[in-house]
Amino acid sequence: MNIALWIAAGLLAAVALAGGITKTFVPPKKKLASHRGGGWTGDASDGFVRTLGVLELLAAAGLILPAVLDIAPVLVPVTAICWVLLMIGAMITHLRYREARFVAVNAVYLALAAFVAWGRLGPESFTG
């Protein structure tokens, strides 16, 4: 189970890193809004989109680094819980824009994050 939790956290970290880089460094109004699933960025402020990007970059770090460095590893499940909340917001946003495919993708990310949070707070805790 420990390996499955590492794989899930790694996948989520990769997704968060890719999304974070894109939202932080790609101009939202010009490029992101024209991509599939990015229509919502045309209606959001640049600052809001960049803030989400920074949060995703922090999530990428928070899902991996605390455990690897053995510095406050409890931050891994805390980050996973925050990712669940972020995915709920993403699902609501994509529902409003009638992007069912992205709602389903976000639901998968939510499930992975819930698995990491459950596993790292319970049976495969770093503190146990």
C-alpha positions in Angstrom: 0.0 0.0 0.0 2.9 2.3 0.7 4.0 2.0 -2.9 0.5 2.8 -4.2 0.3 5.9 -2.0 3.7 7.1 -3.4 2.5 6.5 -6.9 -0.8 8.3 -6.3 1.1 11.2 -4.6 3.6 11.3 -7.5 0.9 11.4 -10.1 -1.0 14.2 -8.3 2.3 16.1 -7.9 3.0 15.8 -11.6 -0.5 17.1 -12.5 -0.2 19.9 -10.0 3.2 20.9 -11.3 2.0 20.9 -14.9 -1.1 22.9 -14.1 0.7 25.2 -11.8 3.4 26.1 -14.3 0.8 26.7 -17.0 -1.5 28.9 -14.8 1.4 30.8 -13.3 3.5 31.5 -16.4 1.1 31.4 -19.5 -0.9 34.5 -20.1 -4.5 33.5 -19.1 -6.6 35.8 -21.3 -4.5 35.2 -24.5 -3.6 31.5 -24.4 -5.3 29.5 -21.6 -8.8 30.7 -22.5 -8.4 29.3 -26.0 -7.5 25.8 -24.9 -10.1 23.1 -24.1 -11.1 23.2 -20.5 -9.5 26.6 -20.1 -12.5 28.7 -21.1 -13.1 29.7 -17.5 -9.8 31.6 -17.4 -11.2 34.1 -19.9 -13.8 35.1 -17.2 -11.4 35.1 -14.3 -8.8 37.8 -13.4 -5.2 37.2 -14.3 -4.4 37.4 -10.6 -6.9 34.7 -9.6 -5.5 32.3 -12.3 -1.9 33.0 -11.2 -2.9 32.5 -7.6 -4.4 29.1 -8.5 -1.2 28.3 -10.3 1.0 29.1 -7.3 -1.3 27.0 -5.1 -0.8 24.1 -7.5 3.0 24.5 -7.4 2.8 24.5 -3.6 0.7 21.4 -3.8 3.2 19.6 -6.0 5.9 20.3 -3.5 3.7 19.5 -0.5 2.7 16.1 -1.8 6.3 14.9 -2.1 8.9 17.0 -0.4 7.8 16.7 3.3 8.0 12.9 3.1 11.2 12.7 1.1 13.0 15.2 3.3 11.4 13.8 6.5 10.5 17.4 7.5 6.9 17.6 8.8 5.6 14.6 6.7 2.1 15.3 8.1 2.0 18.0 5.5 1.5 15.3 2.8 -2.0 14.3 3.9 -2.8 17.9 4.7 -1.8 18.9 1.2 -3.9 16.0 -0.2 -7.0 17.3 1.7 -6.4 20.8 0.3 -6.2 19.2 -3.2 -9.6 17.6 -2.6 -11.0 21.0 -1.8 -9.4 22.5 -4.9 -10.8 19.7 -7.1 -14.3 20.3 -5.7 -13.9 23.9 -6.8 -12.6 22.8 -10.2 -15.5 20.4 -10.7 -18.0 23.1 -9.9 -16.3 25.5 -12.3 -16.2 22.9 -15.1 -19.9 22.1 -14.4 -20.8 25.7 -14.8 -19.0 25.7 -18.2 -20.6 22.4 -19.2 -17.3 20.6 -19.5 -18.3 17.2 -18.3 -15.0 15.6 -19.5 -13.0 17.8 -17.1 -15.4 17.2 -14.3 -14.6 13.5 -14.7 -10.9 14.1 -14.8 -11.1 16.3 -11.7 -13.1 13.6 -9.9 -10.3 11.1 -10.6 -7.8 13.6 -9.1 -10.1 14.1 -6.2 -10.3 10.3 -5.6 -6.5 10.0 -5.8 -6.0 12.8 -3.3 -8.6 11.3 -0.9 -6.7 8.0 -1.1 -3.5 9.7 -0.3 -5.0 11.6 2.6 -6.7 8.5 4.0 -3.7 6.3 3.6 -1.2 8.8 5.1 -3.4 9.7 8.0 -4.3 6.1 8.7 -2.7 2.8 7.8 0.5 4.1 6.2 1.1 7.1 8.3 4.6 8.5 8.2 4.5 8.9 12.0 3.5 5.4 12.8 
